[in-house]
Amino acid sequence: MFDFTATLAQRFAALRSRAPFFSVRYVRQSSQHLSVRKNIAEPPSLSRDEGAMLTVRIAGVEAYAATPDLSQAGLQRALEQAEAQARAIQAHALLDLSEQAVAQGRADYLSPNFEQPFPSLADCFALLNQESASVPADERFASWQVSLGVTTVEQIYLNTAGAQLRQAQRFIFPGTTVTAYDGHDSQRRSLGRENFGQQGGAEVLERCGLMGSAVKVADQALQLLLAPNTPEGPRDLLLTPDQMTLQIHESIGHPLELDRILGDERNYAGTSFVKASDFGHLQYGSSLLNVTFDPDIPEQLASYAFDDDGTAASKQFLIRDGRLERPLGGALSQHRASLDGVANSRACGWNRAPIDRMANLNIEPGNRSMAQLVGSIEHGILMSTNRSWSIDDARNKFQFGCEWGQLIENGELKGVVKNPNYRGISADFWGNLSAVGDRSTFQVLGTPNCGKGEPNQVIRVGHASPACVFSQVDVFGGDA
């Protein structure tokens, strides 16, 4: 761990530049993805990537260049390229960053149990094989898969102000998926997949419930196959945390990214219905809505001590009692917009520059147990686990589909329904938040594949949420 620190520090000290400030961000990443499909182990996917980004600041202008050549000469060439770019664009610069603060601290950050060895490939495959073999013998099971992704990232940031910031993180992505088919209809049920990921070690596999999941997931796939279609019309909607992950991500996270609000993403990922003037004023949701940027939950995917620009990270409320307080904007966007933001300048690797990204974006727990949430609903539906999503370019009007639905009548859970979908408008939907689950309903989840930026960056995002109830939401089945 951090074995390249001394070498990198020596080479960084030997770099020569006329720039009054420059930095290097070194990243080494290794990943493995293992999968067993229908009791047959698929070839493992293994990858390793390593390189560095050099950034310079000259007369208030920043520029950067990346290289996989970590030799003294390779780093020097990248630094010279960044310096040449900074001087070339100086006459066209829109911002003066001369007074922009730079990182000066020295700190390390590690994922929980990072120093403990993770199970070997053979042990992981044995676990996946065992879980796959537990799927019952039933000809209606058309396909099933048990998978495990593990990514390890080591990062070192050094600059001419004396900063040395190091992070070593391990990310775990388990999943089980079963598809049932009766000759006319197919239904899929899953655990994990794209909405579960955590930092840590082997304890994550137990915490997520991977072992023993296949039997339960298979049973629920058959229940969906036999279930009636979801009825259409307005109902109270109870979303479990795994669907809240998607709801938070799309209709709070992306709209609050400050670079998007400033127009940077309009020709690719879209804009936002939120305006810079809304912060401090807009009633984003009901008084029950409290949303935080929280880098302090150790196992959550995007917990860290400092972002990729070296800004120290701390918990901040973005929405408090339904009122919009601050954006998801890193140091550069804060400077551009004259707004307070958070430490969320993040890059997906060594050859990408940091941009405003979601990190850990969470809804704070309320005071209702799951039994109380269900008991408060006279005519409603519970939905779990996202399977489809559509949202407009301004991240306002949306339509989401789930895997699992269950009717609620007179405060009691009733029969399972399939193809549950709902739609709404972000600005109204959060205003209809009528009940928030307590800590017992709260789950730490996340996704490995949030895409944004040109060139594209796919990054890990954490979401934690309790179960939540929304009043009078337009729901419908697969035939609507």
Residue pairs with C-beta under 8 A, 6 or more apart in sequence:
1 114
1 115
1 154
1 168
2 108
2 154
2 156
2 166
2 168
4 26
4 28
4 70
4 154
4 156
5 156
5 164
5 166
8 24
8 26
8 52
8 70
8 156
8 158
9 158
9 164
11 70
11 71
11 72
11 75
12 24
12 75
12 158
14 72
15 22
15 75
15 76
15 79
16 76
17 56
17 79
17 80
17 83
18 58
18 83
19 56
19 57
19 58
19 83
19 86
20 57
20 58
20 160
21 56
21 57
21 102
21 159
21 160
21 161
22 54
22 55
22 56
22 57
22 79
22 82
22 83
22 159
22 160
23 54
23 55
23 102
23 103
23 157
23 158
23 159
23 160
23 163
23 310
24 52
24 53
24 54
24 55
24 75
24 156
24 157
24 158
24 159
25 52
25 53
25 55
25 155
25 156
25 157
25 308
25 347
25 350
26 51
26 52
26 70
26 155
26 156
26 157
26 350
27 49
27 50
27 51
27 52
27 53
27 153
27 154
27 155
27 349
27 350
28 48
28 49
28 50
28 153
28 154
28 155
29 47
29 48
29 49
29 50
29 151
29 152
29 153
29 154
29 349
30 46
30 47
30 48
30 49
30 151
30 152
31 45
31 46
31 47
31 48
31 149
31 150
31 151
31 152
32 44
32 45
32 46
32 47
32 121
32 149
32 150
32 151
33 44
33 45
33 147
33 148
33 149
33 150
34 41
34 42
34 44
34 45
34 121
34 124
34 125
34 128
34 147
34 148
34 149
35 41
35 42
35 128
35 145
35 146
35 147
35 148
36 42
36 125
36 128
36 129
36 131
36 132
36 145
36 146
36 147
37 132
37 143
37 144
37 145
38 132
38 143
38 144
38 145
39 129
39 132
39 133
41 125
41 128
41 129
44 121
49 349
49 350
50 68
50 70
50 350
51 66
51 67
51 68
51 70
51 349
51 350
51 351
52 66
52 67
52 70
52 75
52 78
52 350
53 64
53 65
53 66
53 347
53 350
53 351
53 352
53 353
54 64
54 65
54 66
54 67
54 75
54 78
54 79
54 81
54 82
55 62
55 63
55 64
55 82
55 353
56 62
56 63
56 64
56 79
56 82
56 83
56 86
57 86
57 97
57 98
57 100
57 102
58 83
58 86
58 87
58 90
59 90
59 98
60 93
60 95
60 96
60 97
60 98
61 86
61 87
61 89
61 90
61 93
61 97
62 86
62 97
63 82
63 83
63 85
63 86
63 89
64 82
64 85
64 353
65 78
65 79
65 81
65 82
65 85
66 78
66 350
66 351
66 352
67 74
67 75
67 77
67 78
68 74
68 350
68 351
69 75
69 77
69 78
95 332
95 335
95 336
97 332
97 335
100 331
100 332
100 335
101 331
102 159
102 161
102 163
102 310
103 157
103 159
103 161
103 163
103 165
103 306
103 309
103 310
103 311
104 161
104 162
104 163
105 163
105 165
105 306
105 310
105 312
106 162
106 163
106 164
106 165
107 165
107 166
107 305
107 306
108 166
108 167
108 168
108 305
109 166
109 167
109 168
109 169
109 304
109 305
109 306
110 167
110 168
110 169
111 168
111 169
111 170
111 171
111 199
111 200
111 201
111 298
112 199
112 200
112 201
112 203
112 298
112 299
113 200
113 201
113 202
113 203
114 168
114 169
114 170
114 201
116 201
116 202
118 150
118 170
118 201
118 202
119 127
119 202
124 148
124 150
127 148
127 205
127 210
127 211
128 146
128 147
128 148
131 146
131 176
131 210
131 211
131 212
131 213
131 214
132 144
132 145
132 146
132 214
134 212
134 214
134 215
135 141
135 144
135 178
135 214
135 215
135 218
136 215
136 218
138 218
138 222
140 180
140 181
140 182
140 222
140 225
141 178
141 179
141 180
141 218
141 221
142 179
142 180
142 181
142 186
143 177
143 178
143 179
144 176
144 177
144 178
144 179
144 214
144 218
145 175
145 176
145 177
146 175
146 176
146 210
146 214
147 173
147 174
147 175
147 176
148 172
148 173
148 174
148 175
148 205
148 210
149 171
149 172
149 173
149 174
149 175
149 448
150 170
150 171
150 172
150 173
151 170
151 171
151 173
151 448
151 460
152 168
152 169
152 170
152 171
153 167
153 168
153 169
153 170
153 171
154 166
154 167
154 168
154 169
155 166
155 167
155 168
155 308
156 164
156 165
156 166
157 163
157 164
157 165
157 166
157 306
157 308
157 310
158 164
159 310
163 310
165 305
165 306
165 310
167 304
167 305
167 306
169 199
169 304
170 199
170 200
170 201
171 197
171 198
171 199
171 301
171 448
171 460
172 197
172 198
172 199
172 200
172 201
172 204
172 205
172 208
173 192
173 196
173 197
173 448
174 191
174 192
174 196
174 204
174 205
174 208
174 210
175 190
175 191
175 192
175 193
175 196
175 210
176 190
176 191
176 192
176 210
176 213
176 214
176 217
177 188
177 189
177 190
177 191
177 193
177 217
178 188
178 189
178 190
178 214
178 217
178 218
178 221
179 186
179 187
179 188
179 221
180 186
180 187
180 188
180 189
180 218
180 221
180 222
180 224
180 225
181 225
182 225
185 225
185 418
186 225
187 221
187 224
187 225
187 403
187 418
188 221
188 387
188 403
189 217
189 218
189 220
189 221
189 224
189 385
189 403
189 404
190 217
190 385
190 403
191 208
191 209
191 210
191 213
191 216
191 217
192 208
192 210
193 385
194 386
194 447
194 448
194 449
195 242
195 245
195 246
195 385
195 386
195 445
195 446
195 447
196 208
196 242
196 445
196 446
197 301
197 445
197 446
197 447
197 448
197 460
197 462
198 204
198 207
198 208
198 299
198 300
198 301
198 444
198 446
199 298
199 299
199 300
199 301
199 303
200 207
200 298
200 299
204 299
205 211
207 299
220 404
223 416
224 403
224 404
224 416
224 418
225 418
227 405
227 415
227 416
227 417
227 418
228 415
228 417
228 418
229 417
229 418
229 419
229 477
229 478
229 479
230 381
230 405
230 417
230 418
230 419
230 420
230 421
230 475
230 476
230 477
230 478
231 407
231 417
231 475
231 477
232 475
232 476
232 477
232 480
233 474
233 475
233 476
234 472
234 473
234 474
234 475
235 379
235 380
235 381
235 472
235 473
235 475
236 377
236 378
236 379
236 380
236 381
236 408
236 434
236 469
236 470
236 471
236 472
236 473
237 380
237 381
237 383
237 422
237 469
237 470
237 473
237 475
238 373
238 374
238 377
238 380
238 381
238 382
238 383
238 408
238 467
238 468
238 469
239 247
239 382
239 383
239 384
239 467
239 468
239 469
239 470
240 382
240 383
240 384
240 385
240 467
241 441
241 442
241 443
241 445
241 464
241 465
241 466
241 467
242 384
242 385
242 386
242 443
242 445
243 383
243 384
243 385
243 386
243 400
243 402
244 363
244 463
244 465
244 466
244 467
244 468
245 386
245 445
245 446
245 447
245 463
245 465
246 386
246 389
246 400
247 400
248 291
248 361
248 362
248 363
248 463
248 465
249 358
249 361
249 447
249 450
249 461
249 463
250 389
250 391
250 395
250 398
250 400
251 391
251 395
251 396
251 398
251 426
251 429
251 430
252 284
252 291
252 318
252 319
252 361
252 426
252 430
253 328
253 358
253 361
253 461
253 463
254 260
254 269
254 270
254 272
254 358
254 395
255 261
255 272
255 273
255 274
255 394
255 395
255 396
255 426
256 272
256 274
256 318
256 324
256 327
256 328
257 265
257 272
257 327
257 328
257 329
257 356
257 357
257 358
257 452
258 276
258 327
258 328
258 329
258 330
258 333
258 334
258 337
258 339
258 341
258 356
259 265
259 329
259 333
259 355
259 356
260 266
260 269
260 270
260 271
260 272
260 356
261 271
261 272
261 274
261 275
261 276
261 327
261 337
262 276
262 333
262 336
262 337
263 271
264 355
265 271
265 452
265 453
266 393
268 452
268 453
268 454
269 451
269 452
269 453
270 392
270 393
270 394
270 395
271 393
271 394
272 394
272 395
273 394
273 395
273 396
273 426
273 427
274 282
274 324
274 327
276 327
276 337
276 339
278 324
279 324
279 325
279 326
279 327
279 339
280 323
280 324
280 325
281 323
281 324
282 323
282 324
283 322
283 323
283 324
283 431
284 319
284 322
284 323
284 324
284 427
284 430
285 319
285 322
285 430
285 431
285 433
286 322
286 430
286 431
286 432
286 433
286 434
287 321
287 322
288 322
288 366
288 433
288 434
288 435
288 436
289 319
289 321
289 322
289 363
289 430
289 433
289 436
290 317
290 319
290 320
290 321
290 363
290 364
291 317
291 318
291 319
291 361
291 362
291 363
291 364
292 315
292 316
292 317
292 318
292 361
292 362
292 364
293 315
293 316
293 318
293 328
293 342
293 344
293 359
293 360
293 361
294 300
294 315
294 360
294 362
294 464
295 302
295 303
295 304
295 305
295 313
295 314
295 315
295 343
295 359
295 360
296 303
296 314
296 315
297 303
297 360
297 362
297 444
297 462
297 464
299 444
300 360
300 444
300 446
300 462
300 464
301 360
301 446
301 447
301 448
301 460
301 461
301 462
302 346
302 358
302 359
302 360
302 446
302 460
302 461
302 462
303 360
303 462
304 313
304 359
305 312
305 313
306 312
306 313
306 343
307 313
307 330
307 343
307 344
307 345
307 346
307 354
307 359
308 345
308 346
308 347
308 354
309 330
309 331
309 332
309 343
309 345
309 354
311 330
311 331
311 343
311 345
312 343
313 342
313 343
313 344
313 359
314 343
316 326
316 342
317 325
317 326
318 324
318 325
318 326
318 327
318 328
318 342
318 361
319 325
322 430
322 431
326 339
326 340
326 341
326 342
327 333
327 337
327 339
327 341
327 342
328 341
328 342
328 344
328 356
328 357
328 358
328 359
328 361
329 337
329 339
329 341
329 342
329 344
329 356
330 341
330 342
330 343
330 344
330 345
330 346
330 354
330 355
330 356
331 341
331 343
331 345
332 345
333 339
333 341
333 356
334 340
334 341
341 356
342 359
343 359
344 356
344 357
344 358
344 359
345 354
345 355
345 356
345 357
346 354
346 355
346 357
346 359
346 459
347 353
347 354
347 355
347 457
347 459
348 457
348 458
348 459
349 457
352 453
352 455
352 457
355 452
355 453
355 457
357 450
357 452
357 457
357 459
357 461
358 450
358 461
359 461
359 462
360 446
360 461
360 462
360 463
360 464
361 461
361 462
361 463
362 462
362 463
362 464
362 465
363 436
363 464
363 465
363 466
363 468
365 436
365 437
365 438
365 439
365 441
365 442
365 466
366 435
366 436
366 437
366 438
366 466
367 436
367 438
368 376
368 435
368 436
368 437
368 438
368 441
369 437
369 438
369 440
369 441
370 437
370 440
370 441
370 467
372 435
373 435
373 437
373 441
373 467
373 469
374 382
374 408
374 411
374 412
374 413
375 411
375 412
376 411
376 434
376 435
376 469
377 408
377 411
377 469
378 409
378 410
378 411
379 408
379 409
380 407
380 408
380 469
381 405
381 406
381 407
381 408
381 417
381 420
381 475
382 404
382 405
382 406
382 407
382 408
382 413
383 402
383 404
383 405
383 420
383 422
384 402
384 403
384 404
384 405
385 402
385 403
385 404
386 400
386 401
386 402
386 403
387 401
387 402
387 403
388 400
388 401
388 421
389 398
389 399
389 400
389 401
390 398
390 399
390 400
391 397
391 398
391 399
392 398
395 426
396 425
396 426
396 427
397 423
397 424
397 425
397 426
398 423
398 424
398 425
398 426
398 429
399 421
399 422
399 423
400 421
400 422
400 423
401 419
401 420
401 421
402 420
402 421
402 422
404 416
404 420
405 416
405 417
405 418
405 419
405 420
406 413
406 414
406 415
406 416
406 417
407 413
407 414
407 415
407 417
408 414
417 477
418 477
418 478
419 477
419 478
419 479
420 475
420 477
421 475
421 476
421 477
421 478
421 480
422 473
422 474
422 475
422 476
423 474
423 476
424 432
424 473
424 474
429 470
429 473
432 470
432 471
432 472
432 473
433 468
433 469
433 470
434 469
434 470
434 471
435 468
435 469
436 466
436 468
436 469
437 466
437 467
437 468
438 466
439 466
441 466
441 467
442 464
442 465
442 466
443 464
443 465
443 466
444 462
444 464
445 462
445 463
445 464
445 465
446 460
446 461
446 462
446 463
447 460
447 461
447 463
448 458
448 460
449 458
450 458
450 459
450 460
450 461
451 457
451 458
451 459
452 459
